[in-house]
Amino acid sequence: VYYFKFTREFVVPIIREGRVHSLIILNLNLEADGSIASNLHSMEPKLRDNIMTSLITLSNDGTTFESITSVENYELIRSTVMDNLQSVVASGINNVLIVDMAKQDI
């Protein structure tokens, strides 16, 4: 098993009434097979793009990031990101780990 650590966190804006209301900061790691470890480093920009698209989609549903302490929301984030990553990396990623999550109101 190999743990891929992104070079920086993911910052997701939460928009209300056309303005940024808050920011969600996520530190994600990928649990992967060792056989794809070297590929993940070279694919980081594409992986980040895919994950940000997933996170923005979730931020637009209006509920997922409202309660960041909800286990159900953690699982929704994890499963949505994992499902969408499969379009970039067909096999070898076993799990999305949410290492840290914080919400900053603006």
Protein Blocks (a to p, Z undefined) as FASTA:
>chain_A
ZZdddfbdcdddddeehiafbdcdddddddddfklmmmmmmmmmmmmmmmmmmmmmmmmn
ommmmmmmbmklmmmmmmmmmmmmmmmmmghpabdcdfbdcdddZZ
